[in-house]
């Protein structure tokens, strides 16, 4: 009997020790720092359009679904961790139309505009019409990809199998439907998206999001009258989540396919010892990052930057300079030239990542005081675009 009691006590003690060891082990695991995902630079893209048919309601009224789809794709791209969206090209007017120190020459945020002016004046490079050559200036404005799409079907399914919306065959008939509204149970959407090269329209990636992927239980009463007044009613319904989810799936698929596309940007200004490039905090650049610069050959059907682009590029091992970022703005950055061969980097030259800065890198003061443009003209990009 005593032997049994001793055995039970040893067993209980063993369990307690094992439990304590497991608890300590779990605490150690829980105390391990969460690994930070490696930084990746965002690709600069522009948005084309999302084409779509309208949703027809009883009585011949229609809801402009194309409008809301285009509104929502903006927010999807702005929230994206892989892309940064350009609303306006960095260079606002052709250099031939610019005057010395023209504050309306660039589409920049207020802070970037002030720094660009300071950098230009410090380097004696504020005569844009002389600085920007016809052969390459327009490359500054060309993003890495253009994203567009088409809604192939948008189906709103009510009780008894009643369906509103459209599919590839056309709009669903509305005969016999009550003019006030309908109780919806499901919604589904089929969407195609594509990423193309802006100058050649060559397809870089394509995605299709099917109705099966987007079919969603919505369960709400659709008021036709409210929808015909404008898009605000749409955003208050579960349908907005259906379309946003479809757009998110499309953008994610494009990004997965574009991961093999090397990130790049362009030289915006050459200030001898420093280069200004397109892309700042919006693309996740940081001070200390090092980049390689490549001059390219461009082929045009006629006048450069004013005719059909036929192609161009540079050899992989032909970098003319290496720069280290010493100032990062909202949408532009400045890099100090740390290596250079016999050729100067031209405006529009391609810029690729060489390496990110070390973890212990400490940024230095760029040594330039922002300059506020004097008497900015109405509508000039550098003076009117708000800082972020």
N, C-alpha and C positions, 0 to 999 in steps of 0.2 A: 504493500500500500504506500509506504514511504517512498519507494523507488518510483512508483507511478506519479506521486506528487512532485518529486524532484524533476522527473521528465517533463511534466506539464509546465513547471516553472521555467525550465531551460528553453522549452519550445516558445513560451510567451516572450521570454527575453530576446530570443533570436528574432522573433517577428518584430519586436519593438526596435531592435538595432537595425534590422533590414529596412524598416519603415523610415527610421531616422536618416539612414544613409540615402534612401531614395529621395526624401524631402530635401536634404542638403544638396543632392545632385540636381534636383529640379530648381532649387534656388540659384545654384551656380549657372544653370542654363538660362534662367530668367534674367540673370544679371549680365549675361553676355551682351555687348553692344550690338545693335542691329546694323548690319552692313549697309552702308550708303551705296545706292546704285551708281555706277560710273557716270560721269557727266557726258552727255551727248549734245552736239550742236544741232540746233533746229534748222531744217531746210527752209529757205525763203520761197514762198509760193504766192501766186496770185490766184484769184478766184474768177472763174468764168461764170457760167450760170447753171442753175438746176432747172431744166425744162420740165414742164408738167402740164397736163390738161387740167381744166377746171372741174370742180365737182358740181354737177347739175342738181338743182332742187325743183320741186313741183312749181308750176306756174312760169317756168322758163327762167327763173333766177339762177345765178351761178355763184360759186365761191371760188375766188382766185387762189387756188392751192399753190400755184407756182410762186406767188409772192411770199407765202409763209415758209415754203421750203428754202427759198433763197435767204430769208431772214435767219432761219435756224442754222444754215450751214456756216454763216459767219461766226456765230457763237461757238459752234463745234470746233472750228479751226482756231479760234482765239483761245479756247480751253485746251487745245492739243499740246501734248508734250513733245511732239515730233516736228511740227510745222510752225512757222511764224508767218502771218498774213500781211502782205503789203497792200495798203489801200491806194497809195499814190506812188509813182516812180520817184526815186530820190532826186533826179534832175528834172526840174519843173518845165524848163523851156530849152530849145536847142541852143547850144553855146553861141552860135552865130548871131543870136538875138540878144545876148547878154551884154551888159556894160560892166565896167570895172566896179567890183564891190556890190553888185546887184543883189539885194537882200531877197528878191523873189526868184533867184536862180534855183534854189533848192526847196524840196518839200521835206522839211525837217521839223522836229519838235523845237520849242523855244530854246531849251537848254542846248540841244545839238547845234542849232543855228548860231547861237552865241559863241560856242566853242569853235565851230567851223570858221567863223569870221576871224576869231583870235588866231587860230592856227594859220590861216591864209595870210593875214597881215604880218605875223611873225616871220613867215617864210618869204614874204614879198610875192605871193602867188594869188592875188585876188583878181587878176584879169582872166576871167573864165573863158572868154572867147578865144584867147590865145592858148590857154592851157589845155583845152579840150579839143583833140583832133577828131575830124569827121569819121575816120576809119573805126574808131572804137568807143566814142563817148556813149553811144546808145546802149552798149553792153552793160553799163552801170545800172541801167533801168530794167534789165532782163532778169527775172527771178529764176530759180532753179527748176520750177515746174509750174504748170497751170492746171488747176483742178476744176472739173466741171462734171455734170451728171444729168441724169434723166430719170424721172419717176415713171415707171412703166405701168404700174397699176396702184390704185389706192381704193380699197374696198371697205365699206362700212356695212356691217352685217347686223340686221335687226332680228327680232323674233319672227319665227315662221320662215326664215331664209330670205327675207326681204333684204336686198342689197342696194346700196347707193355707191356712187363714185364712178370709177372707170377702170378698164383693163386694156390690154393692147388692141382689142377689137373695137373699143369706143366706150362711150358713156352708158351707164345702166339706165334703162327707162324709168321714169318717175310716175307713170300713169297709175292712178289708183291710190297714191300715197296721200295721207292727210297733209293739208297745207301748213299746219302748225309745226309739226315735227315728228320724230320717230324715236322709239326706244332702241338704243344700240346695245348689242351684246359683245361684239368683237370688231376689231379693226386690224387690217393687215396691209402691208405696202411692199411693192417690189421696186427696187432701185438699182440703177447702173451708175457707176462712177468711173472716171478716167483721169489719169495724170499724163499730161503731154509736155513735150519740150516747147516752150513758148514761141520760138522763131520758126521751127520746122513742123510743128504739130505732130511730131512722131510720138507714138504711144509709149510711155514709160511703164505704166501699170494700169490695170483695169480690174474692177471689182463688181460683183453682182450680189446684192442682198435680196434674198427671196422672201416671198410672202410667208413661207413656213418659218423663217427665222424671226419674222417681225409680228406674227399673229399674237394679239394681246387681248385679254379680257378687259373691256372698258366699262360696260354696264352703266350707262347714263342716258338721260333724255336729250336728244339733239334738237335744239330750237332753230328752225330754219331762218326765222326772222332775225335773230341775234347775229347769225353768221353773215348775213348779207350786208350788215352795217359796217363790217371791217374785220381785220384779223384778230383784234384784241379778245374777242369771245373764244376764238380757237385756242389761244394760249392758256385759257382757264380750264380747258377740258383735258381728259386723259389722252386725247388724240395727239396733243403736242408731244407727249412722251413717246408715242409710237413713232412719229416721224424723226424725232431727235435720236432715238435709239437706232433707227435705220441709218441715219447719216453718220453716227458714231461708228457703226459697224463698217460702213463703206470707207471712212477715213482710216480706220485701223487696218483694214485690208490693204489699202494703198500704201500705207506706211510699211507694212510687213514686206511688201514687194520692193519698196524703194530703199530698203536697208542696204542693198548691194550698191546703191548709187552713192559715190563718195560726196561728202558735203563740200560745197565751195561757195565763195562769194566773189566780189569784184573790187578792184582798186577804184576809189572815187576821186582821189586827188594825190598828187605827188609833190611833197614838200621837201625834196632832196634827202634830208636825214630821216624823214618820217613819211609814212604813207597813211592816208585816210582810207578806210575800207567800209563797205556797206555791211551793217550788222553790228549790234552792240549787245546790251543786256537782253534784247528781244530774241537773239539767237543763242544766248547763254555763253557768250565770250567773256573771258575774265582777264584782268591784267596779269601779265606773265606768260600767257599762252603764246606759242611760237607758230608762225605760219609761213608757208612757202608761196612765192609769187611767180606766175608764169605768163610771159607775153605770148599771145596767140596770133596766128594768121587767120584773117577773116576773108571770106569770098562772097561777093555780092553780085547780083545780076546787073545792077547799074550803079547809081550813086550810093556810096556807103551810108548806111543807116537810113536810107530813103528808098530802098528797093528790096526785092526778095533776097533773103539770106540763103546762101547755098551751102554753107558749112564752114568749118574752121577748127582750130585746136592747136595744141602744142605737144611736143614730145614729153613723155613722163619724166625724163631726167634733165629737163631743160630749164629748171628754175633759175630766174635771174636775181632773186633776192630772198633773204630770210628776214622776217620782222618779228619783233617781240612786242606784244600789246602793252602800252603804258597808260592808256586812258580808254575807258569804255563808257559810251553814252547810251542813249535810249535806242538808237537805230544805226549809229555809226561808231567806229572805234579808230584810235590812232595807234600805229605801230612804229617802233624805232627800228631802223634798218641795222641789223647786226652782221649781215653778210651780204655781199653783192658781187656779181661778176662785171664784165665790161659793159653790159647793157643796163639801161635804166628801165624801171617798171613803167609801163605806159598806163594811161587812164583806160579803165575797162579790163585790165589784166586779170586773169583768174587767180584766186587766192584759195589755198587748201591748208588744212590743218597739218602741222608737223608734229607738235606734241602739246599737251596741256602743261600748265605750270606745276612745279613741285608743291607739295602740301605745305611746306614752310616758307613759301614765297611771300615776300612783303612788298606790296606796290609802292613805288616812289611817287612823289609829287610830279605831275606832268610839267610844271613850271610855266603855265600859261594862264592868264586871267581872262575869264569870259568877257567878250566885247558885245555890248548891246547895239544892234543896228540902229542907225539914226534915221528918223522919219520913215519908218517902214511903209511900203506901199500897201494899200488894201488888197487882201487876198494873197499876199506873198507867203509862201510856205514857211520860210524860216521864222517869220515873226508872228504868224497867227496860229500855228498848230500848237496846241497846249502841251506842256511838258507832262511826263507821267512819273 
